[in-house]
Each structure stands twice: as structure tokens, then as C-alpha cells.
Amino acid sequence: MHHRDIDAAVLEQLLTAAVAAPSIHNTQPWRFGVDPATRSVEVRADRERALPLADPHRRALHLSVGAAVFNLRVAVAHLGWEPAVRLLPDPHATDLLATVQVTAPCGEPPDYRRLYPAIERRHTSRMPFTGRPVPEPVLTEMAAAARAEGARLHVPDYTETRRLLRLTASAEARSTAGAARSAETRVWVTAPGTASYGIPVTALGPRDAAGRMPMRDFTGPWPAPARPAVRFERHAQVALLWTPYDAPEDWLRAGQALERVLLTATAHGVRTSMLHQAMEWPDLRAAARLAQHRRCPQLLIRYGYGPEGPRTPRAVG
């Protein structure tokens, strides 16, 4: 299998997996290229799909690209090859964030290749969850998935969960109150079937009638039909993804860890959504640090059991 060329069909399979990764506002801020000489897929940042206000340092962009890199790795392994990844391989090409080289297999195949079926099934769910607790063995496996990629997954207790949700709610209030931030977010809300990027208005999900779950409001003060109000789970289950350091390479590793965690959850029938709002404000992100530890929070993941989230569009290329 490893002598097979990376032909158009193989490349399409690899890129279809890559672009299924989650990205902030479904901006899909990546571009791909192929170097036939080295049998490598190049993953570049697309600056035109950045968020200057919400993500001025492009940390969330790196998380998004890292998630796409992990999906590439899974697809390469699924096809019987070995993926060799280099992060930030060229200091003179700042938009080249990673290369994934397709190499001959050596030894046992990567254990994450079993996650390939979950790539197509993983969708962000902005719907209420049932409140049924996710079993400890599943959480342990999710934490191990993050650790395998150089990150950590912290499952907070009840008090800490409430604190993190309050920080998220504060960030959401700031973002929706600011005209510029609201306008930047609203650009990525689309009519169904009209764009390959962004979030269709039908996929935004309801708002919490009790006001406990700070789901992102993409519409802000925009004159649009109000989202329905329904009751979300009373006790949220969340996990904080963090890294020891906070440089661009750490963000790319965190993105790979994020996707490995999400695919692991999906493989167990667990739904997920991202609560990123507090990470977009420096003071609130600093407040989300775990007490007495110098840890760099990257994302708050909400998880549980409930309906599958609707698909959002993807552009392959």
C-alpha cells in the first residue's frame, strides 16, 4: 500500500478528512498544497479567513489548523501509511504551519487510526444535552487522548465548572455588546446552502431559557428571527484543554489534542461543543487558569449526550 502514489483520489480522501476538523466560526482558515517530491501535504494559514478582533494573535487559527493536521494524520494512517509531521518547518514562511509527510509504515500502526470513522460523524452540537453523566472510563480515555498530543484535559468539579461558565458568560456579554465584535462574528452566519464557510443560520441552535449555559450568540443585535429558548442541562459537563506553554507550536499541538479528544468522544457516542468566548479576552483567559498552576488554557469543551449537531459546510482545496 505504501508504494501507491498520492493520486487525485487519495488526495481528495486526505483533504476531505482534514477539512472536517472544527474551526472557530467555521472559518476553515487553512490552505493545502502537495509536494510530490517529498510526498508531503503542506498546511498553510489563510489570513483572509482570520478574525482580527476575536483572534488578534491567531491563536484560535492555530488551534483550528492543528485540528486539521490531526485529521490528516488519521487519514494517512487509515490508508496504511505513516504520517511524519513537522510543525512550523520554515521560519521564513510564516504561513506554512505544518507539513505531513506520507512515509512507509514502520512497526505497529498508530493507534489513532481507529478514529477515522469518527471524523465524518463528529459535529459540533449546540443543542441541549440530557444531563446523563459521561462514564469515568470515557473521560479517562479523553484525557489520555489530550496527553498523547502534548496537552492536558482538566475535568473541573462543580464549583470550578460554575466559575468557568461565569467567565464564559462574561466574555459572551462583552462580545455581543460590542458593535465591532458582533459585526465580525455575524459575517460568518450564512443562509443555508449559500457558502462553503461559516455557520448556516439553521445550525446556530437555541438559547438557554434559564440563562445558565452561555452558548455563543452569533447574531447579536442583528434583526433576525429570535432563536428559540429551551432548557439546557442543569449541570454542565465541561473540560478545560490546557498546555504548559503558550507559543504558536503549543497552539498547533493543542489543536491536534483537541481533535483527538473530540474524535475519542465521538467514538463513544458523546456529543461536544466548544465554549471559546473567555479565551478571546486576555483578562478572562488569565482568570481561567487553574488555581496555583501556571497553565495556559486553550479551550473549554462542553460534552454530554444528546442530539447530533447539524452539519456545517466544508470547502475541499
Buried (B, 14 or more C-beta within 10 A) or exposed (E): EEEEEBEEEBBEBBBBBBBBBBBBBBBBBBBBEBEEEEBBBBBBBBEEBBBEBBBEEBBBBBBBBBBBBBBBBBBBBBBEBBBBBEBBEEEEEEEBBBBBBBBEEEEEBBEBBBBBEBBEEBBBBBBBBEBEEBEEEBBEBBBEBBBBBBBBBBBBEEEBBBBBBBBBBBBBEBBBEBEEBBEBBBBBBBEEEEBBBBBBBEBBBBBBEEEBBBBBBBBBEEEEEEBEEEEBBEEBBBBBBBBEEBEBBBBBBBBBBBBBBBBBBBBBEBBBBBBBBBBBBEEBBEBBBBEEEEBBBBBBBBBBBBBBBBEBBBEBE
